Amino acid sequence: MVKGGKVSSSAATGKTPAPNTAKGGKPRQQEEKAIDETFEPLKLDVKGAQTAVVCLRSTEDTVLIRACDSLFKFADKSDGNKLMLHEMGATDILFTLTHHENPIVQRNATMVFGVMAAHPDIRRHLRKIDCIPHMISLLSPEHEQLTNEFSVYWLRYMCNDYSTKSQVLQLNVLQPLIRLINETDPDIKFNSLSTVDHILDDFNARSLIRELNGIEPILNNLKSEYPQITETVCNCIQKLATDPFNRAVIRDIGGLDRMIDFIGLDETKDVHVHCLNALANLLEDTECLDLIQSNGGLKRLMQFVQDSVVPAVQAAAAKAIGRAARKPQNRKIFAEQDAERAMVFLLLGDNDEVRIAACQALAVMAESMLSRETIRNNDGILTLVQMMQKDNPRLREFSTLAMSNLTQSNPNNIRELQDQGGLEVLIRLLNDEKDTTKAYACVTLANCSTDQVVRTNILEKGLIKNLLVPLQASYELAQAKAAMVLSAYGIDQKAREDIINNQPIIPHLVSLLKSNHDEVRRNACFAISVLCIEQAIAIEILRHGALEIVRDLNTSESRKSKFTEMALQKILDSHLSAKYSYLGRLESNNITTDGFYDMGPVRDGGTFLTIEELAAEEVNDRRPILLLYAPEKNVTQWTTTTTGGSYDDDISRVPFSSDDNLSTSVTAMKSSESKEKIGTTTTTTGRTAKTPKSSGKDKDGRSSVDQSSRSKKDKTSDKRDVSEDKKHTEKDLSGVTSSNSKSGYKPTADPDFQMYLEEIQPQIIRVPLSEQISTLARFVSEKMGGTISPDDVATFGYEVAMNQLKAELHSNVIPIGRVRKGIHAQRAFLFKTLADRLGIPCTLTRGNYNRAWNEVILGESSGSVRYPAKTWIVDILHEPGRLILANSSDARIYTILS
């Protein structure tokens, strides 16, 4: 204490004075002062969120309640405020306060904590802490209603993440949620339904809802006065209806009728779209659809679709019908309710989304043959043609899709499409901006190819030149369908001529063989198989490397297919020179013609060269290229006919190969009347041949047909037939001639081969097939240097003669008729080419070390007994004319170098 203004020394020094003592040394009694712990309330003016966050650490319930209340209002204003509070550390403190023993503090903290979960960054933090079990526990009825509300609000946002849905589902959250759905508070109801909607994304939750009897409580809220609740209910039903057992429950509780009734309410039109989306999954179930039909609901639905003035509702209804019509059983039910007419009616509106949905529904319905007729009878073809010309690209796309299904195997719809001017529209759509539209247009055009009249009409409108765009499209489906169109129209001569005139078609088609898309490769292979029947196209296909590509495809385990094998066979059959080089064998039905050559085998990794490329090479020391080219005179064509004649020398002729579909086309034969007019002769084996005009007597003394006995009329007929043959021959050689003219190579005619042909023809008339073969073998041997013993083959010296010919001709290409010395390969080549002109079926097979041989099939007979046909090898070297049984030891000696 300060007295008289003086300060004691002890006070000045800051030391505590010693207790006062009396003179006798006894301490004085200290005065006791009572401590009052009461604190007058302090009213703070909190102006910042940071201060409120600090207050969350208070131990006073009142401060906590007020701080949480203030923070709730602050966080609810914006996501930025939520993130600010989170960065201040409020999230973890609030979660701690949700465990508070004071229910009011717990409620207010839960409200703030629930609102904070609306921010995605905060949810990312919340997933790292174990807060889900506690928040689910707050859903129990023992807590306040607001606590329940904001707990489920928190779960609603947390279930946006799929991993959280699975975790929540494992904690048995559905049962408390189903309880909250029945609450009267709309916010609790909405948040509970929204949470269930999120959880139903997990397929397992859909069956749990049924087991917990939660479908009916959800459906009971369909007619809520709040559109958000109704929309959420429809979303839940839409997901629940994917489970067939849930659909059965919905049927049993009358859910279908309730939904149909709800759609009929005009005051709920704002949510009709969501109800129709839910109904779409139910309509896919045939039992549900049948139930709706029996109750008259389907008829009401069809009428509602046409009467509604809300485009979104009409579009949703059309989509629902289209989805349900994917099942054949459902299409029958829709057909009974005249759903096709309703969809055509929707096409007459002005809203593109409605018309697109109607086109999609018609496309599905058109998969039924009955519906195709119904749609046409309701002017569906005409209306779709109009839709295909609209400015909306999606409308053009789906109307074309519907048209492609309508024209599938339906001649009436194809003719109707033509009558309505749809062909021109389809050809224009091949240049559409959407690749899918191009693809659907190609499918429709391919369907139209089945009608010959329509096919001709389409070709005249320029189909082929417009196919370049889809062939070059980046969309694989468009490429595949364009190739399909080529195969569909390739059977028409006019189409093939257009392909020849549009040169870019072939290279683009060949490039599709390299596609990684299976359908593209398959359709390209099939198109090439069809187009190869045209010689000029086949040459172009070969020129652009199709043969090498297809061969590579057939060596691949994953890409090889029946289509690649067929394409390879057709390409090779269209160019026998390539086939012989690659496969080393020509079958008896592979008829060689002018331009056939043997360049030798193509080894692995090698490339087949055209005759132009081979002729352009400098003369070298490699084996010569043998060429058949004798077009100057009319080439005699021999045909086979079936007769009832007897067999001579117990030898009969039988077909060599049954694989007729892989054979090349042979020159068309003349009618029997023309043959009689020009004087034909029939061999004992049933062959007929046109006798040359200047033929004399053969070796057996048989005279040829007396030309002078023919009348002038017969001569005129003969000249006409000769002219036709010449034109046909020139047509077959047009591809070769045109390619030769482009490259500058012009093969010279082979008069020696023609002389061989004229010389051998009289020798094989009226003799059995076996004798014809032997005679021809001896003839070939004679022209190629005569008989050679096995020991003299190596010293025969045919190489010198070949080199002399190459030097004389200044070319590696040697006409076969110029060869005077030859062994296996040269003789077999000459035998095959002569035999094909004479109508003798034989093969040409290449072996190793310049070996080659010819095989024939002959059947033996003894009296009236005929034995099975056997394969024989024709000896044209050692014992010319001898037939060696295939696979015998003698055959192996002849074909294999010992």
VENPE-V515647 format. One record per residue. RES is the residue in one letter. PHI is phi in radians with two decimals (NA if undefined). PSI is psi in whole degrees, 0 to 359 (NA if undefined). OMEGA is omega in whole degrees, -180 to 180 (999 if undefined). Layout:
res-><RES RES>
phi-><PHI PHI>
psi-><PSI PSI>
omega-><OMEGA OMEGA>
This chain:
res-><M V K G G K V S S S A A T G K T P A P N T A K G G K P R Q Q E E K A I D E T F E P L K L D V K G A Q T A V V C L R S T E D T V L I R A C D S L F K F A D K S D G N K L M L H E M G A T D I L F T L T H H E N P I V Q R N A T M V F G V M A A H P D I R R H L R K I D C I P H M I S L L S P E H E Q L T N E F S V Y W L R Y M C N D Y S T K S Q V L Q L N V L Q P L I R L I N E T D P D I K F N S L S T V D H I L D D F N A R S L I R E L N G I E P I L N N L K S E Y P Q I T E T V C N C I Q K L A T D P F N R A V I R D I G G L D R M I D F I G L D E T K D V H V H C L N A L A N L L E D T E C L D L I Q S N G G L K R L M Q F V Q D S V V P A V Q A A A A K A I G R A A R K P Q N R K I F A E Q D A E R A M V F L L L G D N D E V R I A A C Q A L A V M A E S M L S R E T I R N N D G I L T L V Q M M Q K D N P R L R E F S T L A M S N L T Q S N P N N I R E L Q D Q G G L E V L I R L L N D E K D T T K A Y A C V T L A N C S T D Q V V R T N I L E K G L I K N L L V P L Q A S Y E L A Q A K A A M V L S A Y G I D Q K A R E D I I N N Q P I I P H L V S L L K S N H D E V R R N A C F A I S V L C I E Q A I A I E I L R H G A L E I V R D L N T S E S R K S K F T E M A L Q K I L D S H L S A K Y S Y L G R L E S N N I T T D G F Y D M G P V R D G G T F L T I E E L A A E E V N D R R P I L L L Y A P E K N V T Q W T T T T T G G S Y D D D I S R V P F S S D D N L S T S V T A M K S S E S K E K I G T T T T T T G R T A K T P K S S G K D K D G R S S V D Q S S R S K K D K T S D K R D V S E D K K H T E K D L S G V T S S N S K S G Y K P T A D P D F Q M Y L E E I Q P Q I I R V P L S E Q I S T L A R F V S E K M G G T I S P D D V A T F G Y E V A M N Q L K A E L H S N V I P I G R V R K G I H A Q R A F L F K T L A D R L G I P C T L T R G N Y N R A W N E V I L G E S S G S V R Y P A K T W I V D I L H E P G R L I L A N S S D A R I Y T I L S>
phi-><NA -1.73 -2.16 0.95 1.40 -1.85 -1.92 -1.09 -1.09 -1.17 -1.16 -1.21 -1.49 1.45 -1.61 -1.37 -1.19 -1.32 -1.01 -1.20 -2.22 -1.35 -1.10 -1.49 1.52 -1.59 -1.21 -1.53 -1.29 -1.42 -1.37 -1.59 -1.96 -1.28 -1.70 -1.78 -1.48 -1.19 -2.20 -1.15 -0.92 -1.92 -1.55 -1.68 -1.77 -1.37 -1.94 -2.39 -1.14 -1.07 -1.13 -1.15 -1.12 -1.10 -1.14 -1.13 -1.59 -1.16 -1.69 -1.64 -1.07 -1.11 -1.12 -1.11 -1.09 -1.23 -1.11 -1.12 -1.11 -1.16 -1.17 -1.10 -1.14 -1.22 -1.23 -1.29 -1.27 -2.82 -1.21 -1.11 -1.14 -1.06 -1.13 -1.11 -1.13 -1.10 -1.21 -1.42 1.56 -1.29 -1.06 -1.16 -1.15 -1.10 -1.09 -1.12 -1.24 -1.19 -1.65 -1.06 -1.33 -1.36 -1.08 -1.27 -1.08 -1.07 -1.11 -1.13 -1.14 -1.14 -1.09 -1.18 -1.11 -1.15 -1.16 -1.08 -1.22 -1.25 -1.60 -1.11 -1.16 -1.23 -1.10 -1.09 -1.27 -1.16 -1.23 -1.49 -1.92 -1.48 -2.01 -1.16 -1.01 -1.16 -1.16 -1.18 -1.13 -1.30 -1.42 -1.22 -1.20 -1.26 -1.65 -1.13 -1.12 -1.16 -1.12 -1.07 -1.09 -1.44 -1.22 -1.24 -1.09 -1.11 -1.13 -1.01 -1.34 -1.16 -1.40 -1.16 -1.61 -1.15 -1.10 -1.20 -1.03 -1.12 -1.17 -1.11 -1.11 -1.24 -1.67 0.98 -1.46 -1.16 -1.10 -1.13 -1.17 -1.10 -1.12 -1.24 -1.10 -1.47 -1.16 -1.45 -1.16 -1.14 -1.17 -1.10 -1.08 -1.13 -1.14 -1.18 -1.13 -1.12 -1.14 -1.07 -1.03 -1.16 -1.18 -1.19 -1.12 -1.44 -1.07 -1.13 -1.18 -1.19 -1.35 -1.15 -1.03 -1.14 -1.13 -1.61 0.99 -1.68 -1.23 -1.15 -0.99 -1.17 -1.16 -1.15 -1.64 -1.09 -1.71 -1.11 -1.33 -1.80 -1.04 -1.10 -1.20 -1.07 -1.07 -1.17 -1.06 -1.11 -1.12 -1.14 -1.13 -1.02 -1.34 -1.13 -1.28 -1.30 -1.65 -1.08 -1.23 -1.17 -1.11 -1.12 -1.14 -1.09 -1.10 -1.16 -1.60 1.31 -1.15 -1.12 -1.12 -1.14 -1.26 -1.12 -1.12 -1.13 -1.14 -1.34 -1.43 -1.24 -1.28 -1.90 -1.13 -1.17 -2.01 -1.09 -1.06 -1.17 -1.16 -1.16 -1.11 -1.21 -1.17 -1.04 -1.17 -1.28 -1.21 -1.14 -1.41 -1.07 -1.13 -1.14 -1.12 -1.15 -1.16 -1.10 -1.15 -1.13 -1.57 1.41 -1.24 -1.20 -1.12 -1.10 -1.14 -1.08 -1.20 -1.12 -1.04 -1.41 -1.54 -1.11 -1.86 -1.71 -1.01 -1.10 -1.21 -1.09 -1.12 -1.12 -1.14 -1.11 -1.12 -1.10 -1.16 -1.10 -1.17 -1.18 -1.32 -1.17 -1.57 -1.00 -1.11 -1.21 -1.08 -1.13 -1.15 -1.13 -1.09 -1.14 -1.66 1.05 -1.18 -1.08 -1.13 -1.12 -1.24 -1.12 -1.08 -1.14 -1.17 -1.45 -1.31 -1.83 -1.52 -1.19 -1.12 -1.15 -1.18 -1.12 -1.11 -1.17 -1.11 -1.11 -1.15 -1.14 -1.09 -1.26 -1.11 -1.17 -1.21 -1.64 -1.08 -1.14 -1.17 -1.06 -1.17 -1.12 -1.11 -1.12 -1.16 -1.73 1.08 -1.21 -1.12 -1.04 -1.15 -1.19 -1.06 -1.15 -1.15 -1.19 -1.89 -1.32 -1.37 -1.24 -1.13 -1.21 -1.17 -1.11 -1.08 -1.38 -1.20 -1.20 -1.06 -1.07 -1.17 -1.12 -1.32 -1.18 -1.59 -1.25 0.94 -2.41 -1.05 -1.13 -1.18 -1.13 -1.14 -1.13 -1.07 -1.15 -1.15 -1.56 1.30 -1.41 -1.16 -1.08 -1.11 -1.10 -1.14 -1.15 -1.19 -1.12 -1.87 -1.17 -1.25 -1.69 -1.16 -1.13 -1.11 -1.03 -1.12 -1.17 -1.13 -1.11 -1.09 -1.10 -1.15 -1.13 -1.09 -1.25 -1.19 -1.25 -1.70 -1.11 -1.12 -1.15 -1.05 -1.09 -1.09 -1.14 -1.11 -1.19 -1.51 1.57 -1.08 -1.06 -1.16 -1.41 -1.33 -1.06 -1.14 -1.14 -1.13 -1.62 -1.13 -1.47 -1.49 -1.08 -1.11 -1.13 -1.09 -1.10 -1.25 -1.14 -1.12 -1.11 -1.11 -1.07 -1.23 -1.25 -1.67 -1.15 -1.30 -1.64 -1.08 -1.08 -1.14 -1.15 -1.13 -1.13 -1.14 -1.11 -1.29 -1.83 -0.98 -1.13 -1.06 -1.10 -1.06 -1.23 -1.13 -1.11 -1.12 -1.19 -1.13 -1.54 -1.12 -1.52 -1.61 -1.08 -1.18 -1.11 -1.10 -1.09 -1.20 -1.14 -1.08 -1.18 -1.10 -1.13 -1.07 -1.30 -1.28 -1.19 -1.20 -1.62 -1.04 -1.11 -1.19 -1.06 -1.15 -1.14 -1.09 -1.14 -1.10 -1.63 1.45 -1.13 -1.11 -1.14 -1.14 -1.17 -1.09 -1.13 -1.10 -1.32 -1.61 -1.58 -1.20 -1.53 -1.79 -1.22 -2.70 -1.13 -1.26 -1.19 -1.15 -1.15 -1.09 -1.08 -1.13 -1.20 -1.11 -1.19 -1.16 -1.36 -2.42 -1.13 -1.10 -1.19 -1.08 -1.18 -1.24 -1.43 -1.67 1.26 -2.76 -2.04 -1.40 -1.19 -1.55 -1.58 -1.54 -1.30 -2.30 -1.02 1.80 -1.26 -2.54 -2.07 -1.63 1.66 -1.27 -1.61 -1.32 -1.02 1.47 -1.43 -2.20 -1.35 -1.87 -1.31 -1.12 -1.14 -1.15 -1.19 -1.20 -1.36 -1.27 -1.21 -1.07 -2.28 -1.68 -1.39 -1.06 -1.25 -1.71 -1.43 -2.25 -1.87 -2.74 -2.44 -1.64 -1.21 -1.77 -1.13 -1.44 -1.22 -1.92 -1.92 -2.22 -1.94 -2.28 -1.64 -2.21 -1.76 -1.21 -1.48 -1.60 -1.82 0.96 0.99 -2.07 -2.33 -1.72 -2.27 -1.07 -1.48 -2.38 -1.63 -1.48 -1.18 -1.23 -1.79 -1.47 -1.43 -1.27 -1.79 -0.99 -1.06 -1.58 -1.47 -1.25 -1.14 -1.15 -1.13 -1.14 -1.17 -1.15 -1.61 1.45 -1.80 -2.12 -1.98 -1.38 -1.15 -1.67 1.67 -1.41 -2.15 -2.48 -1.48 -1.34 -1.06 -1.13 -1.81 -1.29 -1.73 -1.46 -1.56 -1.12 -1.51 1.53 -1.36 -1.60 -1.37 -1.15 -1.26 -1.18 -1.25 -1.43 -1.36 -1.38 -1.09 -1.12 -1.12 -1.15 -1.08 -1.10 -1.10 -1.11 -1.12 -1.15 -1.09 -1.11 -1.12 -1.07 -1.14 -1.11 -1.14 -1.11 -1.13 -1.18 -1.11 -1.67 -1.11 -1.10 -1.15 -1.11 -1.15 -1.17 -1.14 -1.18 -1.18 -1.51 1.58 -1.59 -2.19 -1.16 -1.47 -1.18 -1.91 -1.16 -1.12 -1.11 -1.13 -1.16 -0.99 -1.12 -1.21 -1.36 -1.47 -0.99 -1.14 -1.33 -1.98 -1.38 1.08 -2.23 -1.09 -1.09 -1.09 -1.27 -1.05 -1.10 -1.12 -1.09 -1.13 -1.11 -1.15 -1.10 -1.09 -1.06 -1.11 -1.31 -1.87 1.98 1.49 -1.23 -2.23 -1.29 -0.97 -1.32 -1.71 -1.07 -1.18 -1.86 -1.17 1.31 -1.26 -1.12 -1.11 -1.13 -1.13 -1.12 -1.11 -1.12 -1.08 -1.20 -1.17 -1.55 0.97 -2.76 -1.41 -1.62 -2.15 -1.07 -1.09 -1.20 -1.47 -1.35 -1.89 -2.32 -2.74 -2.02 -0.92 -1.10 -1.24 -1.22 -1.12 -1.09 -1.14 -1.08 -1.12 -1.18 -1.20 -1.07 -1.14 -1.27 -1.61 1.43 -1.66 -1.29 -2.73 -1.82 -2.36 -2.14 -1.73 -1.95 -1.55 0.98 1.14 -1.50 -2.75 -2.68 -2.04 -2.05 -2.30 -2.03 -2.30 -1.92 -1.63 -2.53 -2.34 1.21 -1.65 -1.67 -1.95 -1.78 -1.00 -1.19 -2.26 -1.66 -2.20 -1.75 -1.57 -1.44 -2.12 -2.24 -1.59 -2.24 -0.87 1.71 -1.32 -1.78 -1.87 -1.10 -1.08 1.21 -1.50 -1.13 -1.11 -1.14 -1.13 -1.14 -1.27 -1.70 -2.06 -1.27 -1.42>
psi-><146 122 141 19 9 147 129 155 325 321 324 325 354 10 151 127 153 151 145 140 148 171 334 2 8 134 151 150 123 144 130 131 130 139 125 110 357 143 125 133 137 119 109 142 89 118 0 150 331 320 320 323 321 324 340 344 3 156 357 129 323 317 319 318 313 322 316 322 316 319 327 315 323 315 330 347 320 163 330 322 321 313 325 316 321 320 338 356 17 333 308 323 318 320 324 321 340 349 1 147 338 118 331 318 316 319 309 321 322 323 314 317 321 319 324 332 351 344 129 325 324 322 325 324 322 332 344 344 152 81 349 313 319 319 327 325 335 353 355 155 346 346 164 160 321 326 316 318 312 343 315 331 318 317 325 316 324 332 6 335 135 322 325 324 315 320 317 320 325 342 17 50 344 323 310 329 320 324 319 337 330 358 155 335 123 328 316 318 313 313 324 315 321 320 317 320 317 317 330 353 334 123 327 331 335 324 328 323 318 317 332 10 42 354 316 315 324 313 333 341 12 321 35 152 351 118 327 322 317 317 318 322 316 321 320 316 322 319 321 328 354 344 124 327 325 324 324 320 317 321 316 326 11 25 326 313 322 323 321 319 322 321 331 351 123 330 348 22 340 336 12 327 315 323 321 324 321 321 334 317 328 324 337 336 121 323 319 316 321 322 317 321 317 331 3 4 327 322 319 322 317 319 322 322 320 331 340 144 4 112 322 324 317 319 317 320 318 320 319 318 319 320 318 330 359 338 133 322 322 325 325 319 317 324 324 331 10 43 331 319 322 322 321 324 321 333 342 354 185 347 124 324 322 316 324 315 322 321 320 318 318 325 321 316 327 353 344 132 322 320 328 318 318 318 318 319 339 25 30 325 312 315 321 324 321 320 328 350 7 166 335 118 326 326 319 321 308 334 324 323 315 321 324 323 326 329 3 114 41 91 326 317 326 315 322 321 319 318 330 10 25 343 315 321 316 319 323 325 345 343 19 158 335 129 328 323 318 318 314 325 321 319 316 317 323 321 323 344 346 340 119 319 314 321 315 320 318 318 323 338 5 39 311 313 333 350 349 322 307 331 328 0 155 346 123 324 321 319 315 317 328 319 325 322 319 319 326 322 351 345 347 132 322 320 318 323 320 324 319 321 336 83 322 346 312 309 324 323 317 323 335 341 338 0 151 357 126 316 324 312 318 313 325 318 318 320 318 322 322 317 341 351 341 120 316 320 320 321 318 321 317 320 330 16 19 326 315 321 315 324 319 322 322 347 354 134 324 334 348 139 177 331 320 323 318 319 317 316 318 321 316 320 332 343 90 334 317 321 317 325 320 313 339 21 136 133 172 335 2 97 119 145 179 135 352 136 160 105 3 173 145 114 170 128 354 173 137 132 144 165 329 316 322 320 334 347 153 153 128 183 9 171 143 160 117 134 138 117 98 67 357 323 160 122 128 130 132 141 164 137 160 123 168 18 164 167 140 142 29 28 135 154 135 159 142 320 141 359 63 330 347 3 159 156 138 158 136 138 155 161 163 329 319 323 321 324 322 0 84 156 148 128 169 343 5 5 149 143 147 121 134 152 324 21 138 210 148 182 333 4 4 135 152 176 134 108 331 344 352 147 167 327 319 322 320 318 320 317 322 318 320 319 319 318 319 319 320 319 319 325 317 330 4 321 316 316 317 319 325 320 327 321 347 355 128 102 139 151 155 86 332 318 320 323 320 315 316 332 323 336 311 337 342 11 137 35 155 163 321 321 326 315 313 319 315 322 317 323 314 316 319 319 342 18 0 188 140 127 155 327 341 0 317 334 15 329 32 338 324 317 322 315 323 319 317 319 322 320 351 40 153 349 124 124 139 329 342 346 124 342 125 160 220 303 315 320 319 323 312 320 315 314 322 317 321 325 331 355 21 116 126 164 172 116 134 135 195 160 49 19 145 153 166 139 144 160 124 146 135 153 151 103 238 1 129 136 157 146 150 159 133 147 134 122 117 19 301 310 75 130 347 139 124 126 128 148 8 172 321 323 320 322 323 325 343 135 120 NA>
omega-><178 -180 178 176 179 179 179 -180 179 178 -179 -179 178 -180 178 -179 179 179 178 179 177 -179 -180 179 179 180 179 179 -180 179 179 178 179 180 179 -176 179 -179 180 -180 -179 180 -178 176 -177 -177 -179 180 -180 179 180 177 177 -180 180 179 -180 177 -179 -178 -178 179 180 -179 -178 179 179 179 179 -180 178 179 -179 -177 -176 -177 -176 176 177 176 179 -179 179 179 179 180 176 179 -176 -172 -177 179 -180 179 177 -179 176 175 -173 -179 176 -176 -180 176 179 180 -178 178 178 179 179 -178 178 179 -179 -177 180 -179 -176 179 179 177 178 177 -177 -180 -180 179 -175 -176 -175 -179 -179 -179 176 179 179 179 -176 -178 -180 178 -178 -177 178 176 175 -175 -175 172 179 174 178 179 -180 -180 -179 -178 172 179 -174 -180 177 178 -180 -180 179 -179 179 -179 175 -178 -173 -178 176 178 178 177 -178 178 -179 178 -178 -179 -177 -180 178 -180 -178 -179 178 179 179 178 177 179 178 -177 -179 172 174 -174 -179 -179 -176 177 179 177 180 -179 179 180 -177 -177 -178 176 178 -178 -179 -179 -177 -177 178 178 179 -177 -180 179 179 179 180 177 179 178 179 -180 179 179 179 -175 176 178 -177 179 176 177 178 178 180 177 -175 -178 177 -177 -179 180 -179 179 177 178 -179 179 -179 -180 -177 -177 180 -174 -180 -178 178 -179 -179 178 178 177 177 -179 -179 179 179 -178 177 178 -176 180 178 -180 178 178 179 180 -179 -180 -179 -177 -178 177 177 180 179 180 179 -180 -177 -176 -176 179 180 -177 -179 179 178 179 179 179 178 177 179 179 179 179 -179 -176 179 177 -179 -180 180 179 178 180 179 179 179 180 177 -179 180 179 179 -180 176 178 180 179 -177 180 -178 -176 -176 -179 177 -179 177 179 179 177 178 179 179 178 179 -179 -177 174 176 -180 179 -180 178 178 -178 -180 178 -179 177 179 -180 -180 179 -178 179 176 177 179 -179 -179 -178 -178 -179 -177 179 178 176 -178 -173 173 176 175 178 -180 179 178 -180 -178 179 177 180 -179 -179 179 178 178 178 177 178 -178 -178 177 -177 -178 178 -180 -180 179 176 -179 174 177 -177 -179 180 -179 179 177 176 -178 -179 176 178 180 180 179 176 176 -178 -177 -180 178 -174 -180 179 179 178 179 -180 179 179 180 174 -179 -169 -177 178 178 -180 -177 177 176 -179 -177 178 -178 -174 -178 178 178 -178 -178 176 176 178 178 179 179 -179 -178 -179 178 -178 -180 179 179 -180 176 178 179 178 -179 177 -172 -177 -178 -174 -180 179 176 179 -180 179 178 180 -176 175 -179 -175 -177 179 179 -178 -179 178 177 -179 178 179 178 -180 -174 -177 177 176 -174 -178 179 180 179 179 178 177 -176 -179 170 -178 -177 180 -180 -178 177 177 178 -178 175 -180 180 -175 -174 180 179 177 -180 178 178 179 179 179 -179 -179 178 -179 179 178 179 -174 177 178 180 -179 180 -177 -174 -180 -179 170 179 -179 178 172 -175 179 179 179 -177 178 -180 180 178 -177 -177 174 -178 179 -178 180 -178 176 -178 177 -180 177 180 180 -179 -179 -179 175 178 -176 -177 177 -177 -178 177 180 -175 172 179 -180 -174 -170 179 178 -177 180 178 180 179 178 177 -180 180 179 -177 -180 179 175 179 177 -180 178 180 179 178 -178 -176 177 -178 -174 -176 179 -178 178 180 -179 180 -177 -178 -179 180 -177 180 180 180 179 -178 -177 174 179 175 -177 177 -180 180 175 179 174 180 177 -175 178 -177 -172 -177 178 -180 178 -176 -178 178 180 -180 177 -179 -179 -176 -177 -179 -180 179 178 179 179 -180 178 178 -179 180 179 179 178 179 179 178 -178 178 -180 179 179 178 179 -176 -175 179 180 -178 -179 179 178 -179 179 -175 -179 -180 179 -180 178 -180 -178 -178 179 178 178 177 176 -177 180 -180 -175 -176 -178 -175 -175 179 176 174 179 -177 -179 179 175 -179 -179 179 179 179 178 179 179 180 -179 -178 -176 175 176 -177 178 176 -179 -178 -176 -177 -176 -177 -176 176 180 -178 -180 180 179 -180 177 178 179 179 -180 -178 -177 -177 173 -179 -177 174 -175 -180 -179 -177 180 178 -180 177 -170 -172 -177 -178 179 178 -180 179 -178 -177 176 -178 179 178 -178 179 177 -177 177 179 172 -175 179 174 179 175 175 176 173 -178 180 178 175 177 180 177 179 178 178 -176 179 -178 178 -178 180 -180 180 178 -178 174 -177 177 179 -175 -173 176 -174 180 179 177 -177 179 -179 179 176 179 178 179 178 178 -177 -173 -175 178 -176 999>
